[in-house]
């Protein structure tokens, strides 16, 4: 019931002509629309925190080692590593949709998958060995959205 009330208040506050400047939560957990500021016994509601944000664009890559161990990593669009089973790996973004991945344990051969928000679609290309445009890196990854 509280979520439904918050949703209704959010819609009212975001609609044109509502004239609301701030959402305030009182001691009884009710949310009120105020045109100026919250009263002393009220707390301002962070509207941004209530909104659902889309997942970050990222891709995952998996590779094998000489020890028959499979490693994987999830890499964000900005080249930061979201998760990895190989603490020695590193990523450098070399251009739009282009990444050099250094995985010292990796041997030739890797597979990648895009993890994007619907309805975007795209392809991913992972290159190891011949055609690898990253000097000293193990893998070169290119992502394309269309």
Wavefront OBJ file of the C-alpha trace (Angstrom):
o trace
v 0.000 0.000 0.000
v 2.857 2.389 0.816
v 4.463 1.780 -2.610
v 1.171 2.466 -4.374
v 0.785 5.720 -2.448
v 4.369 6.736 -3.250
v 3.807 5.932 -6.941
v 0.659 8.058 -7.008
v 2.452 10.932 -5.302
v 5.394 10.619 -7.706
v 3.091 10.730 -10.713
v 1.280 13.730 -9.310
v 4.516 15.542 -8.571
v 5.957 14.838 -12.022
v 2.850 15.811 -13.971
v 2.837 19.224 -15.654
v 1.077 21.924 -13.708
v 1.340 20.131 -10.361
v 3.507 22.962 -9.022
v 5.166 20.679 -6.456
v 8.700 21.504 -5.448
v 9.366 18.816 -2.852
v 7.987 15.541 -1.517
v 7.945 15.243 2.287
v 7.545 12.194 4.519
v 5.971 12.691 7.921
v 6.229 10.684 11.139
v 3.250 8.558 10.098
v 5.142 7.481 6.919
v 2.729 9.416 4.694
v 4.175 11.382 1.801
v 2.933 14.897 1.127
v 3.541 17.348 -1.684
v 4.848 20.725 -0.528
v 5.344 23.775 -2.732
v 8.017 25.344 -0.521
v 9.897 23.106 1.922
v 9.207 20.272 4.327
v 7.890 21.120 7.776
v 10.134 20.624 10.826
v 8.690 17.181 11.580
v 9.013 15.996 7.950
v 11.911 14.640 5.892
v 12.452 15.377 2.193
v 12.041 12.292 -0.021
v 14.832 11.610 -2.518
v 12.799 11.018 -5.697
v 15.853 9.770 -7.640
v 16.331 6.950 -5.109
v 12.765 5.749 -5.759
v 13.130 5.510 -9.540
v 14.261 2.276 -11.171
v 17.446 2.876 -13.119
v 18.334 0.804 -16.192
v 21.120 -1.731 -15.839
v 24.527 -0.633 -17.026
v 25.615 -1.821 -20.454
v 28.196 -4.547 -20.143
v 29.571 -7.679 -21.682
v 30.877 -10.925 -20.283
v 33.843 -12.927 -21.474
v 34.968 -16.443 -20.584
v 38.331 -18.080 -21.228
v 40.214 -21.260 -20.326
v 43.616 -21.681 -18.738
v 46.295 -24.342 -19.221
v 45.017 -25.892 -15.978
v 41.552 -26.450 -17.518
v 40.080 -23.772 -15.275
v 37.473 -21.474 -16.811
v 37.600 -17.815 -15.846
v 34.944 -15.202 -16.526
v 34.495 -11.477 -16.162
v 31.662 -8.973 -16.527
v 32.946 -5.675 -17.898
v 31.010 -2.404 -17.994
v 30.852 -0.122 -20.999
v 33.349 2.249 -19.322
v 35.838 -0.677 -18.987
v 35.445 -1.051 -15.235
v 35.290 -4.656 -14.081
v 31.937 -5.508 -12.517
v 32.956 -9.033 -11.501
v 35.816 -11.401 -12.292
v 37.057 -14.817 -11.243
v 40.613 -13.846 -12.265
v 42.115 -11.161 -9.994
v 45.091 -10.731 -12.349
v 43.062 -9.545 -15.346
v 42.840 -5.933 -16.512
v 40.814 -4.010 -19.089
v 41.621 -0.921 -21.146
v 39.050 0.806 -23.353
v 40.774 1.806 -26.594
v 37.811 3.316 -28.431
v 34.047 3.237 -28.693
v 33.106 -0.384 -28.108
v 36.755 -1.535 -28.197
v 38.524 -3.142 -25.243
v 41.921 -4.726 -24.637
v 41.780 -7.428 -21.992
v 44.925 -8.773 -20.393
v 44.349 -12.121 -18.725
v 47.747 -13.684 -17.931
v 46.152 -17.085 -17.307
v 44.274 -17.079 -20.623
v 45.123 -19.294 -23.536
v 43.874 -18.838 -27.081
v 40.126 -18.972 -27.358
v 37.458 -17.007 -25.558
v 33.759 -16.382 -25.878
v 31.831 -13.207 -25.135
v 28.216 -12.180 -24.717
v 26.551 -8.761 -24.606
v 24.388 -7.951 -21.609
v 22.332 -4.966 -22.686
v 18.996 -3.475 -21.819
v 16.086 -4.462 -24.035
v 15.253 -3.426 -26.777
v 18.869 -2.744 -27.789
v 20.538 -5.479 -29.753
v 24.090 -5.903 -30.858
v 26.963 -8.236 -31.522
v 30.278 -8.906 -29.839
v 33.538 -10.072 -31.404
v 36.345 -11.523 -29.292
v 39.748 -11.915 -30.933
v 42.736 -13.794 -29.536
v 46.014 -14.316 -31.335
v 45.773 -13.386 -35.036
v 43.936 -10.107 -35.463
v 44.439 -9.080 -31.857
v 44.986 -5.303 -32.077
v 46.118 -4.923 -28.463
v 49.894 -5.310 -28.145
v 50.648 -7.435 -25.088
v 46.970 -8.068 -24.342
v 45.384 -11.506 -24.392
v 42.080 -10.565 -26.020
v 40.600 -7.761 -28.111
v 36.837 -7.229 -27.754
v 34.617 -5.181 -30.051
v 30.946 -4.525 -29.345
v 28.479 -3.182 -31.877
v 24.941 -1.959 -31.160
v 22.308 -1.639 -33.847
l 1 2 3 4 5 6 7 8 9 10 11 12 13 14 15 16 17 18 19 20 21 22 23 24 25 26 27 28 29 30 31 32 33 34 35 36 37 38 39 40 41 42 43 44 45 46 47 48 49 50 51 52 53 54 55 56 57 58 59 60 61 62 63 64 65 66 67 68 69 70 71 72 73 74 75 76 77 78 79 80 81 82 83 84 85 86 87 88 89 90 91 92 93 94 95 96 97 98 99 100 101 102 103 104 105 106 107 108 109 110 111 112 113 114 115 116 117 118 119 120 121 122 123 124 125 126 127 128 129 130 131 132 133 134 135 136 137 138 139 140 141 142 143 144 145 146
